[in-house]
Amino acid sequence: MNPEPAELTYGTYNGFAYMPAMPGIAYRVLFRLLGTQEPGGRCLVTEEELAEILSVHRSMVGRGLQALIHARLVYRQTKGVYQLNPMISGARSVTEHLEAIGTLDSDDRLDVDDYQERYDAAVALADREKKAKRLGRTKATPAAATGKASAGESADVLELSAARRRPRRNRAQ
């Protein structure tokens, strides 16, 4: 029989005073993580489980988690394992909690005046990286898919006629 984990007895939540403006789903995910955390802020839950609990699509949970990660409120350790920022997590004792906060890198602190700007910059950087990745795929994929682009030209769109030549699946099977 596994022993019950120690209950949370202490937490300082003044980090919430600096909370950035995030999508609504981020707050729902955060509150769920706060309510299910182990002492020290470790949360064992998958995106699929969160989606079911919150009655939303898994992609919405992913968006919420991304916002929380950009805000440095949550850190993803591995799939299904998240760590809350010590400034908002609970602990077994005051000493344990203050030690965890004391180990924070200055970039991970929530009690800074430019917290919203840091969050906005992190979101903007992620958007630029996502766009660059998408553009990189868009330029390379159609040429390879159609085989029609010569060395000097690039295909921007898969030809509709190429898509129509693909055989249809028989749905009756």
Secondary structure as GFF3:
##gff-version 3
##sequence-region A 1 173
A	DSSP	beta_strand	10	11	.	.	.	ID=ss1
A	DSSP	three_ten_helix	14	18	.	.	.	ID=ss2
A	DSSP	alpha_helix	24	36	.	.	.	ID=ss3
A	DSSP	beta_strand	42	44	.	.	.	ID=ss4
A	DSSP	alpha_helix	47	54	.	.	.	ID=ss5
A	DSSP	alpha_helix	58	70	.	.	.	ID=ss6
A	DSSP	beta_strand	74	78	.	.	.	ID=ss7
A	DSSP	beta_strand	81	84	.	.	.	ID=ss8
A	DSSP	beta_strand	90	91	.	.	.	ID=ss9
A	DSSP	alpha_helix	94	102	.	.	.	ID=ss10
A	DSSP	three_ten_helix	106	108	.	.	.	ID=ss11
A	DSSP	alpha_helix	115	146	.	.	.	ID=ss12
A	DSSP	alpha_helix	160	164	.	.	.	ID=ss13
###
